[in-house]
Amino acid sequence: MAASFSEAMQLRETGPDRFLAEGFRYPWGVLYGGQTIAHALRAAAATVGDDRLVHSLHATYLEAGRDDLPVELAVRRLRDGRSFSVRAVDVTQDGRLVATVTAGFHVDEASPEAAPPAPAAPSPETLVAGGWSDHFDRRYAPLPPGEGRTVVWTRLSDPLGDDAVLHACALAYVADDVPDEALIALLHPEAVGANDFEARDASIGTQSLDYALWLHRPVRRDGWLLHDFRCTGISNACAMVTGEIFDADGAHLATVGQHVLLRYRS
């Protein structure tokens, strides 16, 4: 198993556009979706020229993977245009398709700048540290209950260096942890921020169905980032969560959309 995030993102090439990757063990005993999409993004980027920045990522989670086994990543080159490249990645484990991921890349272009403002939030240094992983810290800002919203600071613990793709992978990795908190904030505000799995209501079960990430500018993931996520609706046991991610200076870095399955355990 990997000892750091950078080590977890090291891929072993097994054939043309094919890679093998290993990651971390997790307290819930199965593969974390954020790791799956980070590995897929890393593999896709390995087949794209250095002149193209990570632009978007869309993932469909198909089956729970095992955290004690490596994953195989098969990249398909869908398009290479003058400005954009698109890759599709099949993530498999023991012959089972765990997820499919589409990643887009875009050359750096000059354009007008406009972005939403970052929400007001206390400094992360004033908030309680927590999280289920030694690899990143998360700190929840206090909010009125029942709004279906979570505002949380996150910071990766592991150094990343200057690899822009690695920073984008780290953003995708951590951002997948936050959306279901907005759903829980709507339905069970008393359980928000329960970093200990024993402390959270054991009857609440959430699972990511699909995930989308759009990067608006290059990311540095080794500092504090602020996530502002809202649950915008729920029906047929599926909730829609959308959110924005900002750096510590208020720059708008990314937009996230996630479809979350909610079930109550008997």
N, C-alpha and C positions, 0 to 999 in steps of 0.2 A: 504494500500500500504506500501511497505517496506521503511525504513528510511535510510538504508545503504546497501552496497553490501553483507556484511556478513548476514544481516537479510534477504535479498532477496534470498539467497541461502539456507535458512533453509527450509527443506521439511517436510511435514506432511505425515506420513505413513497412507495409507487408506486400505491396504490389502497386501498380499504377493507380494513383488516386485512392488508395486503400490504406487504412491506418489502424493501429491498436492503441488503446489508452487504458490507464488505471487511475483510480482516484482515491477517495476516502471511505472510511466506514461511518455509518450514521446511526444515531440513537434509535431510530424507528425500524432499522433492520433491512431497508430496501434502498435502492438507488435514488438519490436526490435529483429531482428534475433539473435544477440549476446546473448541476454537474453535467448532465446529459447534453444540455444545449451549449454549455461552454465548450465541451469536447467537440461537438458538431461544428461550432463556429471556428474553432481552432483548425479543424481539418479542412473546412471550406476555404479558409484564408490561405492555407498552404498551397492551394492551386490557383491563386490569384496574384497578379503582379503587385509589386510594392507601391505603385502609384495610386492604388485604390484603397479608400478607407471603408471600414465597416459601416454600412448604411442601415440595414434592417435584418431582422431575424424573425421567422415565423415557425413555430413548432407545434406538432400534434403528438401528444403523449398517447401511446397505444397500449402499453403493458408495463407493469412494475418490473424493474430490473433488480438484480442482486448486487449489493454493494461489495461483495467479496470476490467478484469475477470481473475481468476486463471487458471492455466493449469494443466491438468492431465498427469502424466508420468507413462507409463506402460513398465516395463523392461522385456526383454526376455534374458535368459542366453544361449547364442549360443555355448560357448565353455569355458572350463577350462582345460588347459593343464599344463604341468610342468613349462613352462615359460611364457605363454601368456593366457590371458582371453579376451573374446569378448562378448560384450553386444549390444543388439539392443533396442532402446527406441522409442516408439510411443508417440508423443506429441499431445494431443487432447484438445479441448476447445469447450464446448457445443455440444459434440458429433461429432465435425468436426476434421479431422486429419490435424493438422497444419504443422507438420514436422516429418520426420523419421531420426533418428540419430544412427550411429554405433560407438561404442567407444571401443578402444583396450587398454589393460593394460599389462605391461611387468615387470618381476622381474628385479632387478638391476644386471647387469652382467658386469664384467671387459672386456675391449676391447681396441684396438688401438683408438686413438683420431685424427680426422681430421675434419676441418671445414672451410668454407669460411671466409674471413676477413670482419669485419664490415666496412661499408662505412664511409668516412670522413664526419663529420657533425658538425656544430657549437654546442656549449654547449646549452642545452635547456634553461638555465637561461638567455641566450642572445637573445632568440626568443620570439615572441609575444604569450602570453597565449590565449587560446581559447577553443572552443568545445561547444557542444550542451547540455552537461550534467554536473551537479554539482558533479558527482561521479568520473569523470576522466578528466584530462587535456590533451590537445594535442597541439603540437607546430611544425609547418612546417619549414623545412630547405629550403632555397632558391635554386632553380634549374633552369637551362635553359629551356625555354618554348618549348613545342612540343615533349618532349622525351617520353611521356607516362610513367612517373616515378614519384613517390612521396616518399619522405623521411621525416618521422615525428616521433618526440618523443611523447610518451604517459606515463602518470603516474596516477595510481588509487589514488583517494583522500581518500578513506575509509581504515582504518587499517584492516589487515587480520589476524594477529597473525601468528602461525606456522603451520597451516593446509595446507599440500602440495596440497591436492585436491582442496581446496578453491583457492589457487594461480593459479592452472591450469585452473580452471573455470573462474577466472578473466582475465587470458590471452586470453582465447577463447572469452570472452565477449567483450573486447576492440578491439581485432584484427579484428573482423568482421566489424568494423567501417571504416577501412582504404582502402580495395581493390578498391572500386569504385572510390576513389580519383585518382588512377593511370589511369583509363579509362578517367575520366574528364580531367586529365592532358594532355592526348593525343589529345582529340578532342576540349576541351574548357579550355585551360590553364589559361585564365583570371578568371575562376571561382574556381580554386583550393584554398582550405583553407577558403572558405566563410563559416564561422561558423554560421552566421545568415542566416536562410533559405530565408528571404526576399532578401538578397544580392545576392544569387546564381540565375543564369538564371532560371526562372520559367519554361522554356520550356524543361529543361533537367530532364528526369526521369530515375532513375536506380533502379534495384531490384535484390537482390541476388537470384540465382537459386539453387546453391549448393555450399558447402563449405567443405574444407578439411584442417586439422591441424595435423601436426606431431611434437611432442615434443621430442627433442633430449637429454635433460637433465632437472633435476628439476628446477623449475622456482620460483623466488621471484618477485611477481607482484607489490609490494609496493614501488618500486623504478622506476627510469626512464628506459624505454625500447625504442629501436630504431627500427622502421619498415622501410624496404627498399622494396618497391613494384613496379612492372612493369606490364603494360598492354602489353602482348605478341602477341595479335592479336584480331581482331573482324570481324565477318561475321554473316549474318543472324540475326542481332540485338543482338548477344551474344558475349561478350568479355571474354577473358581468362586473369586472373590476377594471378601472382605468386609473392611470396615475402619471405623474411627472417626477423627474429626478433632476435635482439641482446640485451644483457644487457648493462649497462653503462660501464662495463669493457671490452666490445667487445666479450664476450662469445656468441656463436651461440646457441640460445635457441630453435628456432622453424622454421618450414617452413609452408607456407600457400598457398593454391590454391583456387581460387574462380571463378565461372562462373557468370557473371553479365549481366543481361538483360538491354539493353539501348533502350529507346523509347523517342521520342520527342512529347510533349504534344501540341495539336492544340490550 
